[in-house]
């Protein structure tokens, strides 16, 4: 069994966000109960505040953005594989750090299922950017324990995969750095959690992080690139100035955070993953932390999604 809860904490920072660990006063904190609860190999339950309804602006419609992968061992960036990168870019040392993606989503069956089409845009140079190649991945996901904060700023759910493996997806609402862009922005963190009787709990490589901007509130079903002819300028406009600004989110310096008693993986975009140091510990704690700056000052909001994983007697997770 697994228990999961959501903590939202307001913190005040004394120094710059990207350089130090915040260890300061807590202004507010609360926990949220799952909006839906399903019992399976990784089931989730809490006994805290009731979450809002399953209506959300963070899921559903078409999104465009950048998707990057990272090592679960040391948090290092895994660039786009060279097999997909034009030789010219490799010779220039300009291989992309992240995929350009267009994601179409529909929440189904009272938000217990998610239909998602992800279009990956192949890197191109020269005339190729006027007729981009794409690769499409379709998913139909049965959601476990969808949880949404009252202010629709954080969403978390799980998807059961094969025996001993569960995919977790955690999404944070992001403020755009472009004051003229009112579109919804989000940061998604996707991880596969694996349990093995010999090695215990572990996070599987790669960890995927996607920074995305909502293009439409209605899903196109992944047809936005149907028939080819997708132009680089169109994709760039959909992704938006804020996400394309340098340094890209996946190339940003991580927070320097090493609290005692936990194993920590610091990632770009102010994301930290913390877990119990003993993989055989039950419960095994897993925190996904996002630190969001507030305005131009030294204040920030620290958001933590906490999962507590228990090994059942049959050792199925």
N, C-alpha and C positions, 0 to 999 in steps of 0.2 A: 504494500500500500504506500501511497505517497500523499503527503499533505502539503498544500500550497497556500501561501498567503501573499498579500500585496501590501507593501508599506510605502507611504509617501511621506517624505521628511523634508521640511524646509530648513536649510542651514545657512548660516552667514559665514563668509570666507574672509580671512584676514590677509590672504596673499593670493597671487594669481592662480586661477583654476588649474591650469595645465601643468603646474610645477609642484604642488604640494598636496598632501592629504588633508582634507578638511576634518578637523577635530574640534568642533565648535558647538555653540548652543543650538538646541533643537527648538524650533518654533512651533511645529505641529507634526503629529504623526498619527496615522490611522491604518487599520487593516480592513481588507475587503473580502467578503465571502464570494465564492463562485456564483455566477449567474446561472450556470448549469453544472450539474455534477453527474458524472458517469463513472461506473465502477468497471475497471478492466485491469490490464496488467500494470498500468500506472494510473491509479485513481487518485483524485484530489478532493480534499475536504478541509473546511475551516469552520470556526464558530465565532466569527467576528461580524463587522458591519455588513449589511446587505448591499450587494452591488446594484447598480442601476440596471435598467432593462438592456436587452441585447442590441438596441439600436446604437449605431456608431457611425461616425464620419471617417474613422481611420481605416475602415475596410469597405470594400465595394466600389465599383467603378474602374476607371483606367488610371494607372499611375505610371510615371516615367522617372527614371533615376539611374543611379550607379549601384552596382552590386559587387562586393569584394569578399574574398575569402582569406581566412587566417589560420595559422597553426594553433591547435589546441594545446600544444606542448609549451611553446614560448611566446605565442601571440604575434609572431612575425607574419607579414603580409605574403600571401601566395599570389603572384601576378597572374594575369591571363596567360594560359599556356601558349608557348611559342608556336605550336602547330596552327593556332588561329590568327597569328600576327603576321602581317605582310613583311617580307624580307627587308624592305626598305626601312621600316620602323625599327626592326632589330638592329640594322646596321647603324642607325642614328642613335641607338640606345634609348629609344623612345617607346618601348613596349608599354602598353596600358596597364595600369595598376588594377583597374576595375572594368567590369562589363557595363556597357550601356544596356539598360533593360526597359521594356514596356510591359507592365503587368496589368492584366484584366482580372477582376474578381467579382464573385457574386456570393453573398451569404445566403444559404438555403435552409429550409426546414427549421424555421425559428432559430437560426444561427447555430445549428448543430452540425452543419456541413459547410464547406467552403469549396467553391469551384474556382480554380485559378489557371490562367494561361499566362506563361512568361515567355516573352519574345526577347531573345538575346541578339543584340546587334553586333555583327562581325566587324572587327577593326578594319579600316580601309584608309587608303591615301589616294591622292590625285583624283582622277575621274571616278574612281570607285565610290567616293562619298556621295555621288549623285544617284546611285542605284545600289543601296546597301543590301548585302546578304544578311539573312537572319536565321536563327534556329529557335524553334518553338517547343516548349515543354508544357504539357497539360497535366493538371493534378485535380483529383477529386478527394478532398480530405474530410474524414469524419472527426470532428473536433471533440476533444475531451475538456471539460471544465473551463469553458470560456469565461473569462473574468474581465470586467470593464470598470474603470474608476468612474465615480460620479461625474467628474468633469470631462470624461472621454479623453483623458490625456495618456492613459496607459491601458494596453490590452495584452492579455496573456492567454495562451491555450496550448494544448498538447495533442499530438497525433500518434497513436500506437502503430508501430511498424512491426517487424518480425519479432519473434520471441527475444526478450531481453533488451529491446531497443525502443526508445520513445523519442520522437522529435518534439522539441519545445520551440515555440515562437513567441517572442515578446516584442511589443511595438510601443514606441514612445512618440507622442506628438512633438514636433520640432518647430520652433519659430524660424521663419525665413529671415535671412540677413538682407533680403531685398524688400525695402519698405513698400515698393509698388506692387509686390506680388502677394495677393491675398489667398492664394491656393493653399490647401492643406498640405503640410509636409510631415513626413514621418521617418523614423529610424526603426528598422526591423532587425532583430538578432535571432538567428536560427541555429539551433544546436541539436545534435543527436546524442542522447544519453544512453550509455550501454552498461548493462550489468552482466558480470561473469562471476561464477562461484569462486573461481581461483583468484581473479584480479580485482574483484569488487566493482564499484561504480567508476565510470570514467566518461569524459567528454571526448567525442570522436572528432578527428580532423576530417574535413575543414569546418570551422565556424564561419557562417555566412552573415555579413552585415550589409543591409541595403538602405541607402538614403534616397527617398522617393518623394515626388511631388504629384498631387492629384491633378490629372488632366481633365477628367470628366467624372461626374457622379454616377453615370450609367456605364456599365461594362459593355465593351464592344465584343466580348467573347474572344479576344485575341486576334480579331480581324483587322486591326489597325494597319498591319503590314501585309495584308493578304495581297497576293499578286505581284509583290516586289515593288520597285520604284520608290522605296522609302529614301528620302534625302537626308543627308547629314544635318542640314540647316533645320529641318523639321524636328528631328530628334533633339537637337540642341535646344530649340525653343521649348519643347515639351518638358525637358529636364529642368530648365530654368537657370537663371544666373546664380542663384544662391548655392545650388548643389554643384555647379560647374566651377565655382570660384576656387582659386588656388590658395593654399594647398587643398587638394581634394580631401574629403572626410577620412578616407582610408590611409592618407599619408600624414595625418596630423600626429603630433607627439602625444603619447598617452599620459594620463595622470600618473604621478609617482605615489602609489598607494600600496602600503604593505602593513596592514593591521596584523597584530599578533594572533596566533592560534588558528589561522586559516591559510589555505593555499590560494594564491591570487594570480590572476591573469589580467594585466592591464592592456586594453585595446585602444585604438584611436577613437575619436568622436566622444571622448569623456565616458567611455564604457569600461566597466570593470566586472570581471566574473570572479566570484569568490566561492570556495567550497571547503568542505571538511578535509583536513589533511590526510585522514585515514580513509581510504576508499572502502574499507570493510565496515566502517562505522555505521550503525543504524540507530537513529535516523542519520542519513547523509545529507548535509545541508548544501544547498546550491543557491547563491544569490546572483542576480543580474542587476547591476547598478548603473544608473545613468545620472550624470550630473549636468544640469541644464542652467547656464547663466541666466540671470534675471537682469534685463536692462543693460546699462553700460557700467554698472558699479561692481562691487565685490560680492554681491549676494548671488546665491545659486540655490536651486532646488535639487535635492538628492532623492532620486526615486529608486526604490529597491523592490524587485520581485523575488520573493523567497520561496523556494521549494524544499520540502523535507521528505526525503525518500526512505522508505522502509522496505526491508527485504522480507517477504512473506515466507512461510515455512516451506513451500514448494520451490522457493528460490526463483520464481517467475516474477518479473517486475511489471 
